Amino acid sequence: MPVSAADLEKAIRDTLPVTHLQVVDESSGCGDNYSVLIVSEAFEGKTTLARHRMVNDLLRVQISQIHAFTQKTLTPKQYDAQK
């Protein structure tokens, strides 16, 4: 069963305090390639590697079922600075 953007969004929102979340299916709808932008206070004080490991751990089941997954993880302050 393919992973949907809604599946990824629910798993992320159920685990992290998210202030902004963008899930993009980059595989033209087949659910094989996703990119996510996650903005969360939970990333404060963590390195990019630690943030990505955190997301990989919480999405372990979903990531194992798709071909490609990319992520960008920001704190609210970093996100506001990029606007």
C-alpha positions as CSV (number, residue, x, y, z in Angstrom):
1,M,0.0,0.0,0.0
2,P,1.6,3.3,-1.0
3,V,2.3,6.0,1.5
4,S,0.2,9.1,1.1
5,A,1.1,12.7,1.9
6,A,-1.7,12.6,4.5
7,D,0.0,9.6,6.2
8,L,3.2,11.5,6.5
9,E,1.5,14.6,7.7
10,K,-0.4,12.7,10.4
11,A,2.6,10.9,11.7
12,I,4.6,14.1,11.9
13,R,1.8,16.2,13.6
14,D,1.1,13.3,16.0
15,T,4.7,13.4,17.2
16,L,6.1,16.9,16.9
17,P,4.8,20.3,17.9
18,V,4.7,21.7,14.3
19,T,4.2,25.4,13.5
20,H,4.5,24.8,9.8
21,L,4.5,21.7,7.7
22,Q,4.7,21.2,4.0
23,V,4.6,17.7,2.5
24,V,5.1,17.4,-1.3
25,D,4.7,14.3,-3.4
26,E,7.4,14.7,-6.0
27,S,6.5,11.5,-7.8
28,S,3.5,12.8,-9.7
29,G,1.0,11.1,-7.3
30,C,2.3,7.6,-7.0
31,G,3.6,8.1,-3.5
32,D,7.2,7.0,-4.1
33,N,9.1,10.3,-3.6
34,Y,8.3,12.9,-0.9
35,S,10.0,16.1,0.4
36,V,9.0,17.7,3.6
37,L,9.6,21.0,5.3
38,I,9.0,20.8,9.0
39,V,9.2,23.8,11.3
40,S,9.1,22.9,15.0
41,E,10.3,24.2,18.4
42,A,11.5,20.6,19.0
43,F,14.5,21.4,16.8
44,E,15.8,24.2,19.0
45,G,19.4,23.5,20.0
46,K,19.8,20.4,17.8
47,T,22.1,20.0,14.8
48,T,20.7,19.4,11.4
49,L,21.9,15.8,11.7
50,A,20.1,15.3,15.0
51,R,16.9,16.8,13.6
52,H,17.0,14.5,10.5
53,R,17.6,11.5,12.7
54,M,14.6,12.5,14.8
55,V,12.4,12.7,11.8
56,N,13.8,9.5,10.3
57,D,13.1,7.7,13.5
58,L,9.5,8.9,13.7
59,L,8.8,8.1,10.1
60,R,10.8,4.8,10.0
61,V,7.8,2.7,8.8
62,Q,6.7,5.2,6.1
63,I,10.2,5.8,4.8
64,S,10.8,2.1,4.4
65,Q,7.9,2.0,2.0
66,I,8.9,4.8,-0.3
67,H,11.8,5.2,-2.8
68,A,13.0,8.7,-1.9
69,F,12.6,11.1,1.0
70,T,14.1,14.5,1.5
71,Q,13.6,16.8,4.5
72,K,14.3,20.3,5.6
73,T,14.0,21.0,9.3
74,L,13.9,24.4,10.8
75,T,13.2,26.1,14.0
76,P,10.4,28.8,14.0
77,K,13.1,31.5,14.2
78,Q,15.1,30.1,11.2
79,Y,11.8,29.8,9.2
80,D,10.9,33.4,9.9
81,A,14.4,34.6,8.9
82,Q,14.0,32.8,5.5
83,K,10.7,34.4,4.7
